[in-house]
Amino acid sequence: VGAIIGGLADSVADEVRLREAHAAAITEQRLTALVALVAPWALLLLTAATNPQARLLYGTPTGGVVIAIGVVATVAGYVITHRTLRLTRMPRTFR
């Protein structure tokens, strides 16, 4: 029984170490993904703030469609990035 519990403890400790190493390794990828998601919106705000013609164009129905497509693409990118960088959980009997 002691060997089984010791093996289980080692397995759980290994998984914890793996998850901590994974979290540290993906920090750069998460920051890069965040910049890739935020940069187009920052550029849009900057363009609209400095260019009255651009502001008028984004105020039209076509501009609204362009912004809606951008929102959908941003949300999809966030979801894909979040799922890609996530580790799967090992099935356990007791939690």
C-alpha positions as CSV (number, residue, x, y, z in Angstrom):
1,V,0.0,0.0,0.0
2,G,2.9,2.3,0.9
3,A,4.5,1.8,-2.5
4,I,1.2,2.5,-4.3
5,I,0.6,5.8,-2.4
6,G,4.3,6.7,-2.9
7,G,3.9,6.1,-6.6
8,L,0.7,8.2,-6.7
9,A,2.4,11.0,-4.8
10,D,5.3,11.0,-7.3
11,S,2.9,11.0,-10.2
12,V,1.0,13.9,-8.9
13,A,4.2,15.8,-8.1
14,D,5.5,15.2,-11.6
15,E,2.2,16.5,-13.1
16,V,2.4,19.6,-10.9
17,R,6.0,20.3,-12.0
18,L,5.0,19.8,-15.6
19,R,2.1,22.2,-15.4
20,E,4.3,24.8,-13.7
21,A,7.0,24.4,-16.4
22,H,4.3,24.6,-19.1
23,A,2.8,27.8,-17.6
24,A,6.3,29.4,-17.5
25,A,7.1,28.4,-21.0
26,I,3.9,29.7,-22.6
27,T,4.0,33.2,-21.0
28,E,5.7,34.6,-24.1
29,Q,3.2,33.0,-26.4
30,R,0.3,34.4,-24.4
31,L,1.8,37.9,-24.5
32,T,2.4,37.7,-28.2
33,A,-1.2,36.5,-28.7
34,L,-2.5,39.4,-26.6
35,V,-0.6,41.9,-28.6
36,A,-1.8,40.3,-31.9
37,L,-5.4,40.6,-30.6
38,V,-5.2,44.2,-29.2
39,A,-3.0,45.8,-31.9
40,P,-5.6,46.0,-34.6
41,W,-8.1,47.6,-32.2
42,A,-5.6,50.1,-31.0
43,L,-4.8,51.0,-34.6
44,L,-8.5,51.4,-35.4
45,L,-9.0,53.7,-32.4
46,L,-5.9,55.7,-33.4
47,T,-7.0,56.0,-37.0
48,A,-10.5,57.0,-36.0
49,A,-9.2,59.6,-33.5
50,T,-6.8,61.2,-36.0
51,N,-8.7,60.9,-39.3
52,P,-12.2,62.3,-39.5
53,Q,-12.8,60.5,-42.8
54,A,-12.0,57.1,-41.3
55,R,-14.3,57.9,-38.4
56,L,-17.1,58.6,-40.9
57,L,-16.4,55.4,-42.9
58,Y,-16.6,53.2,-39.8
59,G,-19.9,54.9,-38.9
60,T,-21.5,53.6,-42.0
61,P,-23.3,50.2,-42.2
62,T,-20.4,48.8,-44.2
63,G,-18.0,50.0,-41.6
64,G,-20.2,48.4,-38.9
65,V,-19.9,45.1,-40.8
66,V,-16.1,45.4,-41.0
67,I,-16.0,46.1,-37.2
68,A,-18.3,43.1,-36.5
69,I,-16.1,40.8,-38.6
70,G,-13.1,42.1,-36.7
71,V,-14.8,41.4,-33.4
72,V,-15.7,37.8,-34.5
73,A,-12.1,37.2,-35.7
74,T,-10.7,38.6,-32.4
75,V,-13.0,36.4,-30.3
76,A,-12.2,33.3,-32.5
77,G,-8.5,34.1,-32.2
78,Y,-8.7,34.3,-28.4
79,V,-10.6,31.1,-28.1
80,I,-8.2,29.2,-30.4
81,T,-5.2,30.6,-28.6
82,H,-6.7,29.7,-25.2
83,R,-7.4,26.2,-26.3
84,T,-4.1,25.7,-28.0
85,L,-2.1,26.7,-25.0
86,R,-4.0,24.6,-22.5
87,L,-2.8,21.3,-21.2
88,T,-5.3,18.4,-20.9
89,R,-6.2,17.2,-17.4
90,M,-5.4,13.6,-16.5
91,P,-8.5,11.6,-15.5
92,R,-8.5,11.0,-11.7
93,T,-10.8,9.0,-9.6
94,F,-10.7,11.3,-6.6
95,R,-10.5,15.1,-6.8
